Amino acid sequence: MNYTLVGMGVGAFLAFMAFAFGFWAFLIALIFIAIGAILGRAMDGKLDLRGVIDALTGRRSSS
């Protein structure tokens, strides 16, 4: 099992908790699962969060 699946599992668990507490549960579930998947990909080493943050803030990288 890789970290992406673990991250998605954690996100799904948090989303389940959100279902119990709100009207916008489906939207919150999607957000939690996406965050879990992104963090899992970063832990796997398949996603460079620093590069993503730099791209979102408008900084350019040399690579």
C-alpha positions as CSV (number, residue, x, y, z in Angstrom):
1,M,0.0,0.0,0.0
2,N,1.5,3.4,-0.9
3,Y,1.1,6.7,0.7
4,T,-1.4,7.9,-1.9
5,L,-3.9,5.3,-0.9
6,V,-3.2,5.9,2.8
7,G,-3.7,9.7,2.2
8,M,-7.0,9.0,0.4
9,G,-8.1,6.7,3.2
10,V,-7.4,9.4,5.8
11,G,-9.2,11.9,3.6
12,A,-12.2,9.5,3.3
13,F,-12.3,9.1,7.1
14,L,-12.3,12.8,7.6
15,A,-14.9,13.2,5.0
16,F,-17.1,10.6,6.8
17,M,-16.8,12.7,9.9
18,A,-17.9,15.8,7.9
19,F,-21.0,13.9,6.7
20,A,-22.1,13.6,10.2
21,F,-22.0,17.4,10.8
22,G,-23.1,19.3,7.8
23,F,-25.3,20.1,4.8
24,W,-22.4,20.6,2.4
25,A,-21.0,17.2,3.3
26,F,-20.4,16.1,-0.3
27,L,-18.4,19.1,-1.2
28,I,-16.4,18.8,2.0
29,A,-15.8,15.1,1.3
30,L,-14.4,15.9,-2.1
31,I,-12.1,18.6,-0.6
32,F,-10.8,16.2,2.2
33,I,-10.2,13.4,-0.2
34,A,-8.3,15.7,-2.6
35,I,-6.2,17.0,0.2
36,G,-5.5,13.5,1.4
37,A,-4.5,12.4,-2.0
38,I,-2.2,15.4,-2.6
39,L,-0.5,14.9,0.7
40,G,-0.1,11.2,0.0
41,R,1.5,11.9,-3.4
42,A,3.9,14.3,-1.8
43,M,4.9,11.7,0.8
44,D,5.4,9.2,-2.0
45,G,7.8,11.7,-3.6
46,K,5.6,11.9,-6.7
47,L,4.7,15.6,-6.1
48,D,6.9,18.5,-5.3
49,L,4.9,20.7,-3.0
50,R,7.5,23.5,-3.1
51,G,7.3,23.6,-6.9
52,V,3.5,23.7,-6.8
53,I,3.5,26.5,-4.3
54,D,6.1,28.4,-6.3
55,A,4.0,28.0,-9.4
56,L,0.9,29.2,-7.7
57,T,2.6,32.3,-6.3
58,G,4.2,33.2,-9.6
59,R,7.8,32.3,-8.9
60,R,9.7,30.6,-11.6
61,S,12.0,27.6,-11.1
62,S,15.1,26.7,-12.9
63,S,14.1,23.1,-13.4
